Amino acid sequence: MTVKEKEETKQKEANKDDSNYSMNLAIIGGVVGAGIGLLSSPGTSKKVLKSISESEILRVASKELKRTAHEVITEQAVNSIKQTASSYMSKSEGGLLSLKKKNDDNDKEINSSDEDHSSQYDEIKEDNKNLNERLEKIENMLNDLVDSKK
């Protein structure tokens, strides 16, 4: 196959894709136009809206949309809480490091501050553990809430 033949086949394929795309747009336009036409007449629009509201497909789709929205909101809330907790912990650790740098001048102060840091560090670890337990409880409660809404 020569270069010229390859170019011709590529052009033919591009023309087919363009015609398929144009056909799809024409079909979509026709469907949208027919829908607008049906909804524009008062009597027909009431009948169409009534039949749509009574359809089982619409009920199932709305339940699925509601469930998905609940899941997304729950996931965003959990992520937000986790980010807040992690930023709190990073600020606390940064505060401990800055205290340690300030107390490097005197050996006695370093020894006493190391004990303080150790106790503060243990307190922060305990707080972190408590926060993680709370987050897990909140996450479980949110998951139970989402499950109950299904």
N, C-alpha and C positions, 0 to 999 in steps of 0.2 A: 504494500500500500504506500503510495507516494504521499508527500507532504500536502500536495494540493487536494488529494482525495480525503485525507484526514481533516483538513480545514472544512471541506464541503460537508462531511458528516457531522462535524461539530456545529456548523451553521444550521443544518437540518434539525438537529436535536434542540438547539436554542429556539428555533422557530416553533417546534412542537411544544416546548415548555411555555413559550409566550402565548400560544393559542389556548393551551390548557388553562393557564392563569386567567386569560381573558374570559374564557367560558365559565370558569368558577365565579368570577366577579359578576358576570351577567346573571347567573343563577341566583347568587346571593341577592343581587339587586331586585330580581323578580320576586323573590320570597319576601323581602322587606317591603316592597311596594304593595304586594297583595295583603300583607299584614296591616299596613297603614290603611289601605282601602277598606278592609273589613272593620277596623276599629273606628273609622271616620263616620260611618253611618250609625245613628243612635240605637236602632233596634238590633242590628247585627252585633254591635259592640257589646251590648248587654248580654246577649246570648253567648257570645264567645267568651267573655270574662266569666260568666257563670259556669260554663263547661270547663274552663281552665281551672277555676277555683275548686271544682268538685273532682278533678282528676286525681287519681292515685299517684301518678308519676310526680305531680307537683308536690304532693304531701311528702313522698319519700325524699325528693330532692331537697325540700325545705328542712326536713329533719336532718339529713346528711350535712347540709350547709350549717345548720345550727350546731351540730356536734363538732364539725371541723372548726368553727369559730371558737367554741368553748376550748377545744384543745389548743388552738393557737394562743388564745388569751392566757390560758393556764401556763403554757410553756414560757410565754413572755414574762409572766409574773414570777415564775420560779427562777428564770435567768436573771431577772432584775434583783431579786432577793439575794441570789448567790453573788452577783457582782457587788452589791452593797456590802455584804458580809466580807468578801475578800478585800475590798478597798479599806474597810474598817481594820481588818487584820494587818494589812500592809502599813497603814498609818501607825498602828500600835507598835509594830516591829521597828519602824523607822524611828519612833520616839525613843525606844529602848537603845537603839544604836547611837543616837545623838547624845543620850545621857552617858553612855559609856565613854565616848570621845571626850566629853567635858571633864570627866573624873580621872583622866590619865595623868594629871599633874602630880598627884600625891599617892605614894604606895599604900598608905593606910586607908586613904579614901577609896582606892581601887579595891582593896580587899573587902571593905565594908560594902562598897557599891556592887561588887560582884555577888555578894550574898543577897543584896537588895534586888539586883537584876535577876538572879536565880529565882527568887521568890516572885518577882513580878512576871518573869517568864512563865513560871508554873501557873500563876493566876491567869495569864493570857491563854495558856494552853487549855486550862479548865474552861475559860470563857468560850474559846473556840470550839471545844467539845460540846458545850451547851448549845451554842449557836447552830452547830451542825445537827444536833438532835432536834432542835426546833425546826430547822429547815426541812428535815426529813418528815417531821410530823405535818408541817404545812403542806409539803408536796403530797403526802399521802391523803390529807384531807381534800386537797384540790383534785386529786385523781378520783377519790370517792365521789366528789361532787359532780365531776364530769361523767363518771360512770352512772350515777343516779339520774342524770338528765338524759341519758341514752334511752 
